[in-house]
């Protein structure tokens, strides 16, 4: 009977999903027809008419991610894709029915422009990094762990926070296999490698790359070195103290015995994957420099260089799979589970986030205009950009407040000239926006793409990670005081 009920339930979900697909496709046809007829209906800004309660599905999926693993872990483990689908449909169905092809256009836009490239990049980095195996004696002492986190933080600005996270998370987990207390190590790894370390170049984190595309000079972000060194020093120093306390407690309890074993030299297999990793970085960088025109698909304008980039990233991942021995990936305990979890959950997040981003984009004319109106001083920009980046996509959040600052100071100037003027006269505002978007992505699991993937990889290795709110407990206790000091000293 239970099997029958479950099959019926799955059948009903499939029918509902197909209904939404049909509605979206039909509205997409209307969109294409209206565009060809020159109606200009897309000039209507949805962000100005959407009600504030339209963000309820987004809040719903965040609460589901936070609460289900805590109170119904078995249900969540087996049904989280269905939960993500439920919240996506709870937004998509009324959204399309209420706003027709305007809503359909927004759904197509976020899927084609944001979600698909996002997943392709993560998949490529996950696949390539999964082919690099580090073996040998890397014992997770506090000094070794601090060194590994420092190395990850150092390279994150040059190969991206996602690239650095995927490259080092497995060696860090393997080095601490003998440790009983490991969750705090992964949490600090997310703080430093997956977020804070990406502040020094546009390659480090998507918001800074977006700033580069909009006229911020490539090497300007090196001006964030004082703020970055300050935060890294405090957070890494705190980690060393915390890990030392855990380590000593474990030794007293007799949990650590392997440290006296004979050392074996460190050996790296699959080094050819560094070539593919470099190819991914080059592909992302060139997509921001080249301008090869556009094509229109389902009413969405797609840059040709971005399409070529995504195809190139897929090629890098496929070549990595083809040229890397299966034994290497097996020894790395490589599986597709973490990337699938990210793909399912972020599909729901990207769909349900549409109203919030649209209202922010509408500025003072949208229902979130009170947020835009609240930012005046540099510390306002730092905290508002950072707080929203902790829960929303930090790239459009960065761009929203960059545009707000431009409008407040240089509304009469073209964008690139306004940015150069801001750097010359009001650089502190651009620093506040940039550091807020990058640093505070560490505040939650969903603040930055690699956060969730690192957590998934750790849990796959049977490391019991903090819940959504448990992780925020770490960030509130450790990061928020550091950010208060950053505000006091720099902003």
Buried (B, 14 or more C-beta within 10 A) or exposed (E): EEEEEEEEEEEEBEEBBEEBEEBBEBBBBBBBEBBEEEEEBBEEBBBBBBEEEBBBBBBBBBEBBBBBBEEEEEEBEEBBBEBBBBBBBBBBBEBBEEBBBBBBBBBBBBBBBBBBBBBBBBBBBBBBBBBBBBBEBBBBBBEBBBEBBBBBBBBBBBBBBBBBBBBBBBBBBBBBEBBEBBBBBBBBBBBBBBBBBBBBBBBBBBBBBBBBEBBBBBEBBEBBEEBBEBBBEBBBEBBBEBBBEBBEEBEEEEEBEEEEEEEEEEEEBBEEBBEBBBBBBEBBBEBBEEEEEBEEEBBBEBBBBBBBBBEBBBBBBEBBBEEBEEEBBEBBBBEEEBBEBBBBBBBBBBBBBBBBBBBBBBBEBBBBBEBBEEBEEBBBBBBBBBBBBBBBBBBBBBBBBBBBBBEBBBEEBEEEEBBBBBBEEBEBBBBBBBBBBBBBBBBBBBBBBBBBBBBBBBBBBEBEBBBBEBBBEBBEEBBEEBBEEBBEEBB
